[in-house]
Amino acid sequence: MIGVRIVGVPEHFNFPWILAIDEGAFEKRGIELQWTDIPEGTGRMRQMLATAETDLAIILTEGIIQGIAKGLPARIAQEYIGSPLQWGVHVAANSKYKTQADVLPGKAAVSRMGSGSHLMAFVNARNQHFPQDQLEFEIVNNLEGAVTALQSGAADYFMWERFTTQPLVDQGVFRRIDICPTPWPCFVVACTTTFQKEHPGVLSDILEVINSYTEEFQYIPSIDKSLANFYGQQVAAIKDWLAITRWSQQQISGETVSGVVQTLYDLQLIESPISPDEILVN
């Protein structure tokens, strides 16, 4: 039995991994897959890959590509979620802000620099024709930190996956003023270059197992109720989310990677473009 460490956000996208682990699917391949939830998100997971605290990560596409472009010793092993991520733009429920034009001159709460909430603030600003050099940030570590920052006025708005934040909207903690979808598939499976080189067969086995789960995931009887119970969501919201979410069982295309790289370069978030061959497991 070989032990493999994997990390991901504690969100509904990753429920197939929880199911596969609970059902012993990896153990049947001689793999003890050790899952750890990382509520701090992509920035923290990048750090864990860099310091070899984990072997694999289910991580935002733009975040891992920026990390690799900055020298992170990792590669994308496969696309995981092939559909865009729906980033909600949130303010405190009692905030004076009503629109993006109102709030963008304010301060954005981000989990950490290099996180999805940080990178997508630049994408959102570009979409809104707001000067990116005028963006300001408040580091809040996680969702709970964002709640505190918005309620205290330390930050003015917070971008996070809209279905994950839906309970906070329902409870009157946040108010969502807009949605900013990613212009690319949102999550990938990343691995350290060391793990890729030392355990290529194990990596292939892990991908084969998870792909067998994600192919049928949306058709599992009452999966909407299981997800709602596990993540504290309303069944109606989960049904909406399932309708727009597509799991992938293929490697992300070089063309898509090049598009993300170009966007990061245009936004001055990387110093120079790199090729897909430097990013993808071949």
Protein Blocks (a to p, Z undefined) as FASTA:
>chain_A
ZZddddddddfklmmmmmmmmnommmmnopacdddddfkbmmlmmmmmmnopafbdcddf
klmmmmmmnopacddfbdfblcdcdddddddfkbcbfbfklmmmmccddfbghiaklmmm
mmmmmmnopafklpccddehiamlmmmmmmnopambdcddfklmmmmmmnomaccfbdcd
dfbdfbdcdddfklmmmmmmlmmmmmmmmmmmmmmmmmgghklmmmmmmnopafklmmmm
mmmgccdfbdcdfklmmmmmmmmmmnopafbdcdfklmpcZZ
